[in-house]
Amino acid sequence: MFRKHYHRKSSNPIFILFRLILSLVMFAVLLGGIYSAYKHFSGFDPLKLDPKTVAKDLLGDKTPQQILTALSASQKIAQIPPVSTSQVAFKFLLVADSHDDNINLSKAITQSKANDPAFVIGLGDYTNVGTLDELRSAKAEFDKANLRYFLIAGDHDLWDSRDKKGDANANFKQIFGPNYQSFNYQGYLFMLLDNSDNYLGFGNTQLDWVSNELEKGENKDVKGIFVFIPIPLYHPSSDHYMGKTKVSLKQQAQAMIFQLKKAGVKKVFAGDIHYFSEYEEPTTKLPMVTVGAIATDRNPQIPRYAVVTVFGDSSTKVDDVEIK
C-alpha cells in the first residue's frame, strides 16, 4: 500500500563541494560563537593561553574544580627576562587578594621571611566587603609580621564604605591611613597608586600628585621608579583591568601608561586578576606584572605571593611563590 521512496544522494562533484564548504562555514561560525561567548564571560582570551602553564596546572596538585577554573580563566603570559648576574641589592614581598583568608596571609608573610624581604607591599582586596572588622583583622596579620608594610586598597575593600554613601575609601583610611603614597628605599622611588574605585579611577587630586611624584624620578640620585596599583592598567588576555566597570576609565588608564613610560618607570605591579603573569603593554612596551591571589576561594591557582629581587644594575626578577 505504501511504498518506500529511496533518494539517491547526488554524485555531482560540484554539489558535494558546495555541501562541504557550507558545512565548514557553519562549523566556523559555531566555533566563533563559542569563542566570543567564552571570552566575554570568562574575561580571558583562550587563544592567548600559555600551553606550558596549562599543562603544568593539569599535572599539578589541583582539585578538578581548580583545573576547570584554570583552563577557563587563566594564563601565565611570560616574557621572563634573563636573571641578572649583578649582586642582589634587596628584595621585597608582594601580596594581593587575600579576601579575609588571613590564615594564608599569615603563612605567606611568614614563608617569605626565608627570602629576607626588606618590606611588604599589599595590592588590595584584603577583605570581601571592606567592613572595619575585616580590615582590622587583616591589619593584625601585617602588624604581627614585624615587617614594614605599605598597602593600597582593592575594590572589595571599598564596598562597605560605598554602601554608606560616603567616601569609598573611608574605612580603609581609618584602619590603614592614606589610600595612595610614595617612599624611597636605597635610591628607588616606590609609588603606590589607587585606582580601586571602579567609578572614579584615579581622580584629579591624585593625578596631580602622580605628576609631581614622577618629577622626582628626574633627580639623578633616583635609580628607578616602581609603581604599584590594585587594578591593572592593561592586560593582554583579560578584560578585568581598569575600565571594566566604567568604560571611560580605559582612556584614563591609557594616559597613565604613557605618563609612566615617559617618566622611565621600570615596572608596574598589580593585583585583582587572581593570577600571576608578566607581560608588556604593546604600544609603550612598559613592563607589567600581576600577582597571584593569596585566597583559596575563586583562585584558579594554588594560593601564592611574589618576591621581587632588585639587583645592583637596577634590573629585577619576580618569583611567583606558592604558599606551603
C-alpha positions, 0 to 999 in steps of 0.5 A, a space after each residue: 500500500 505504501 511504498 518506500 521512496 529511496 533518494 539517491 544522494 547526488 554524485 555531482 562533484 560540484 554539489 558535494 563541494 558546495 555541501 562541504 564548504 557550507 558545512 565548514 562555514 557553519 562549523 566556523 561560525 559555531 566555533 566563533 560563537 563559542 569563542 566570543 561567548 567564552 571570552 566575554 564571560 570568562 574575561 580571558 582570551 583562550 587563544 592567548 593561553 600559555 600551553 606550558 602553564 596549562 599543562 603544568 596546572 593539569 599535572 599539578 596538585 589541583 582539585 578538578 574544580 581548580 583545573 576547570 577554573 584554570 583552563 577557563 580563566 587563566 594564563 601565565 603570559 611570560 616574557 621572563 627576562 634573563 636573571 641578572 648576574 649583578 649582586 642582589 641589592 634587596 628584595 621585597 614581598 608582594 601580596 594581593 587578594 587575600 579576601 579575609 583568608 588571613 590564615 594564608 596571609 599569615 603563612 605567606 608573610 611568614 614563608 617569605 621571611 626565608 627570602 629576607 624581604 626588606 618590606 611588604 607591599 599589599 595590592 588590595 582586596 584584603 577583605 570581601 566587603 571592606 567592613 572595619 572588622 575585616 580590615 582590622 583583622 587583616 591589619 593584625 596579620 601585617 602588624 604581627 609580621 614585624 615587617 614594614 608594610 605599605 598597602 593600597 586598597 582593592 575594590 572589595 575593600 571599598 564596598 562597605 564604605 560605598 554602601 554608606 554613601 560616603 567616601 569609598 575609601 573611608 574605612 580603609 583610611 581609618 584602619 590603614 591611613 592614606 589610600 595612595 603614597 610614595 617612599 624611597 628605599 636605597 635610591 628607588 622611588 616606590 609609588 603606590 597608586 589607587 585606582 580601586 574605585 571602579 567609578 572614579 579611577 584615579 581622580 584629579 587630586 591624585 593625578 596631580 600628585 602622580 605628576 609631581 611624584 614622577 618629577 622626582 624620578 628626574 633627580 639623578 640620585 633616583 635609580 628607578 621608579 616602581 609603581 604599584 596599583 590594585 587594578 591593572 592598567 592593561 592586560 593582554 588576555 583579560 578584560 578585568 583591568 581598569 575600565 571594566 566597570 566604567 568604560 571611560 576609565 580605559 582612556 584614563 588608564 591609557 594616559 597613565 601608561 604613557 605618563 609612566 613610560 615617559 617618566 622611565 618607570 621600570 615596572 608596574 605591579 598589580 593585583 585583582 586578576 587572581 593570577 600571576 603573569 608578566 607581560 608588556 603593554 604593546 604600544 609603550 612596551 612598559 613592563 607589567 606584572 600581576 600577582 597571584 591571589 593569596 585566597 583559596 576561594 575563586 583562585 584558579 591557582 594554588 594560593 601564592 605571593 611574589 618576591 621581587 629581587 632588585 639587583 645592583 644594575 637596577 634590573 629585577 626578577 619576580 618569583 611567583 611563590 606558592 604558599 606551603 
